[in-house]
Amino acid sequence: MKRCIVIGSMPVEFDLNDIITAQDYIICADRGYLHAKKQNVQPRLIVGDFDSAPPPSDTSAEVVTLPTEKDDTDSYYIARQIVKDGYTHAVFCGVTGGRPDHTFANIQMLKFMAKNGVDTVIVDKDSTYTVLVDGTTVLYPKENCYFSIFSLDEKCIGVSEKGGKYELSDVELTNDFPIGVSNEFEGKPVEITVKKGALLIITTKKD
């Protein structure tokens, strides 16, 4: 497994060292290098247009400065590089909880990563987000959490959920009716399948 950790500009309200291993390649997006520094995490690469913080001056990491006017967000630019560099897994932190347009752009980025064969998850203090395209995955029970699925395409065909409180069997999900919201774990793994389409899967803490 070749995995990278991406630390974005939004606050990281959990201990990064709980998810980082010695083998991970650490990338910071823009102001993310300040969050990494606060938790004594040393990035290998820092990428951004640095519109939210000045470029770092006291780092041994490689620094890539992007133009402020561009088609990609900083996170999307990094996502393209992750695919290009052959990573199989990626974890993005600090990319939710700020501007809603950027959060939605990062969810779309998950779909791009899934379609390019990179197993990717967004993690924040309360939730995890991932996208499943034309396949099957397993969610393991998390205490005091909901899990939800949403169609990121006009429709997802052949959607099944087995092992949760509410089950689905070979149904069609559309992007204008959220029937997959707020399911619950029953103390056992949940198997989720989509035969055709892109499913957003969110696990989040209950209030």
C-alpha positions in Angstrom: 0.0 0.0 0.0 1.3 3.4 -1.0 -0.5 6.1 1.1 -0.3 9.8 1.5 -1.9 12.1 4.1 -3.0 15.6 3.0 -3.5 18.3 5.5 -5.7 21.2 4.3 -6.3 24.8 5.4 -9.3 24.2 7.7 -8.7 23.5 11.4 -7.7 19.9 12.3 -9.5 19.2 15.6 -8.1 15.8 16.3 -4.6 14.3 16.8 -3.0 13.7 13.4 -0.6 11.3 14.9 -3.5 8.9 15.5 -3.8 8.3 11.8 -0.2 8.9 10.5 2.2 6.0 10.1 6.0 6.2 9.5 5.4 5.0 5.9 3.0 7.8 5.0 3.9 10.7 2.6 2.7 13.9 4.2 1.5 16.8 2.0 0.2 20.1 3.2 -2.2 22.3 1.2 -1.6 26.1 1.7 -2.2 27.0 5.4 -2.2 23.3 6.3 1.5 23.5 7.1 0.6 25.6 10.1 -1.7 22.9 11.4 1.0 20.3 10.8 3.6 22.4 12.6 1.2 22.9 15.6 1.0 19.1 16.0 4.8 18.5 15.3 4.1 16.8 12.0 6.8 17.2 9.3 5.4 17.4 5.7 7.5 16.3 2.8 5.6 18.6 0.4 3.7 21.9 0.8 1.5 23.1 -2.1 -0.6 26.2 -2.4 -1.2 29.6 -3.7 -0.8 30.9 -0.2 -3.7 33.2 -0.2 -4.6 32.2 3.4 -1.0 32.2 4.9 2.4 33.3 3.8 4.7 30.8 2.1 6.6 28.8 4.7 10.2 30.0 5.3 11.4 27.6 7.9 10.8 24.2 6.4 12.8 21.4 4.9 9.8 20.3 2.8 9.6 20.9 -1.0 7.4 23.9 -1.6 5.3 24.3 -4.8 3.7 27.7 -5.3 0.5 27.8 -7.4 -1.0 30.8 -9.2 -3.9 32.4 -7.4 -6.0 32.3 -10.6 -6.3 28.7 -11.7 -8.9 26.0 -12.6 -8.0 23.6 -9.7 -8.4 24.2 -6.0 -5.2 23.5 -4.1 -6.7 20.2 -2.9 -7.7 19.2 -6.5 -4.2 20.0 -7.7 -2.8 17.7 -5.0 -5.4 15.0 -5.9 -4.2 15.0 -9.5 -0.6 14.6 -8.4 -1.6 11.8 -6.1 -3.1 9.9 -9.0 -0.1 10.7 -11.2 2.4 9.5 -8.6 0.7 6.1 -8.2 -0.7 6.3 -4.7 -3.3 3.7 -3.8 -4.6 5.3 -0.7 -5.1 8.9 0.5 -6.4 10.6 3.6 -7.5 14.2 3.5 -7.8 16.2 6.8 -8.7 19.9 7.3 -10.8 20.1 4.1 -14.3 20.4 5.6 -16.0 22.8 7.9 -15.1 26.0 6.1 -16.7 27.5 3.0 -19.4 25.1 1.8 -18.4 25.5 -1.9 -14.9 24.3 -1.0 -16.3 21.4 1.0 -18.5 20.4 -1.9 -15.5 20.7 -4.3 -13.6 18.3 -2.1 -16.5 15.8 -2.2 -16.4 16.0 -5.9 -12.6 15.4 -5.6 -13.4 12.1 -3.8 -15.3 10.9 -6.9 -12.4 11.8 -9.1 -10.1 9.8 -6.9 -12.4 6.8 -6.8 -12.7 6.8 -10.6 -8.9 6.8 -10.8 -8.5 3.8 -8.5 -7.3 5.7 -5.3 -9.0 4.6 -2.1 -9.6 8.0 -0.5 -11.2 9.2 2.7 -11.9 12.7 4.1 -11.6 12.8 7.9 -12.7 15.4 10.3 -13.5 15.5 14.0 -17.0 14.1 13.7 -17.2 12.4 10.2 -15.6 10.4 7.5 -16.4 10.7 3.8 -15.6 8.4 0.9 -16.9 7.5 -2.5 -17.6 4.1 -3.9 -17.8 3.6 -7.7 -19.1 0.4 -9.3 -18.1 -1.9 -6.5 -18.6 -3.2 -2.9 -17.2 -2.0 0.4 -17.5 -2.9 4.1 -18.2 -0.4 6.9 -17.2 -1.6 10.4 -19.4 -0.6 13.3 -18.6 2.7 15.0 -20.1 3.5 18.4 -22.7 6.3 18.5 -22.5 6.9 14.7 -24.9 7.1 11.7 -23.9 6.1 8.2 -25.5 7.5 5.1 -25.3 7.0 1.3 -26.1 9.5 -1.4 -26.0 9.3 -5.2 -23.4 11.6 -6.8 -24.7 10.7 -10.3 -28.2 11.3 -11.7 -28.8 7.7 -10.5 -27.0 4.8 -9.0 -28.1 1.3 -10.1 -28.1 -1.9 -8.1 -27.6 -0.4 -4.6 -27.6 -2.8 -1.7 -27.0 -2.3 2.1 -26.7 -5.4 4.3 -26.1 -5.5 8.0 -27.5 -2.1 9.1 -30.7 -1.3 10.8 -32.3 -0.5 7.5 -31.4 -2.6 4.5 -31.7 -2.0 0.7 -31.6 -4.7 -1.9 -30.7 -3.9 -5.5 -32.5 -0.6 -5.6 -32.0 2.6 -7.7 -30.8 5.7 -5.9 -31.3 9.1 -7.4 -29.6 12.4 -6.6 -32.9 14.1 -5.7 -34.2 11.8 -3.0 -32.0 11.1 0.0 -33.5 7.7 1.0 -30.0 6.5 2.2 -29.7 9.1 5.0 -29.2 8.3 8.7 -28.9 4.5 8.8 -27.6 2.8 12.0 -25.1 0.1 12.8 -26.4 -3.1 14.4 -23.0 -4.2 15.9 -21.8 -6.0 12.8 -20.1 -5.0 9.6 -22.3 -3.4 6.9 -21.8 -4.3 3.2 -22.6 -1.6 0.7 -22.7 -2.4 -3.1 -23.4 -0.2 -6.1 -23.4 -2.0 -9.5 -23.2 1.2 -11.5 -22.6 4.8 -10.3 -20.9 6.8 -7.6 -22.0 6.6 -4.0 -21.0 9.1 -1.4 -20.7 7.3 2.0 -20.7 9.4 5.2 -20.2 8.1 8.7 -20.9 10.7 11.3 -21.3 11.0 15.1 -24.8 11.2 16.5 -25.7 14.4 18.4 
